[in-house]
Amino acid sequence: MGEKINPSSKVVLKDCIIEPSIKDVKAEEKFQFFRHGYFCVDKYSTGVPLIFNRIVPLKDSWKAKNG
């Protein structure tokens, strides 16, 4: 089954700066990260590091139409 998963689908960001209130998030809470999309806290995330799953990307269609 692992061969069906896109190896580029996992992105790990380190040394990110986020609001201090994020440390109190609960599983499956949703957030918008500026210019990146909407994310949901992974239900298996247990604290540090927090795991967020992107649920909706932000599409930059302005450049394609006006660039």
N, C-alpha and C positions, 0 to 999 in steps of 0.2 A: 504494500500500500504506500510506502514511503516514496516510491518512484513517481507517484501521481502528484506529489506536492512540489510546487515551484520552489527551487532552492533560493530564489531571489525574494521570496515572500517574507522572509524573516529579516528584519532590520533592527539592529541593536544600537541605540544611541547612548553614549556615555557622557558624563560631565554636562548634563543638561541643567538649565536653570529653570525652576518652576516655583510657583507660589508656595509658601510654607504650609498653607492650609491643605494642600494635596496629601500630606502625610496621614490625614485622617479619613481618606476615602474608603468607601465600602465596595465590595464586589459588585460589578455590573453597573456602577454609577457611570454617567456619560459626561464627556467634556468636549469642548472645541479647543484645539490647540491652534493658535494663531497661524494662519497660512499653511496649515498642514492637513486639517480635516477634523472629523469627529471621531472620538475614541471612547472605548468602554474599558473599565477596569476588569482585567481577566478574573474569572471566578476562582482561579487557583492562585492568584497573587496573594502572598502572605506578608507583605511589608516591603522590606528593603532587599533587593530592588523591586520597585513596583512594576507590574506588567500591564501595559495598555494595548488593546487591540484596536486597530483602525477599523471603523465601521462604515465611514463615508469619506472618501478623499475630496479635497477641494480641487476643482478643475479650473485651470487658468485659460479660459476661452477668449479673454480680451485680447491677448497678444496674437492669437491665431487670426482673429477677425480684423484687427487694426494694425498688425505688425507688418 
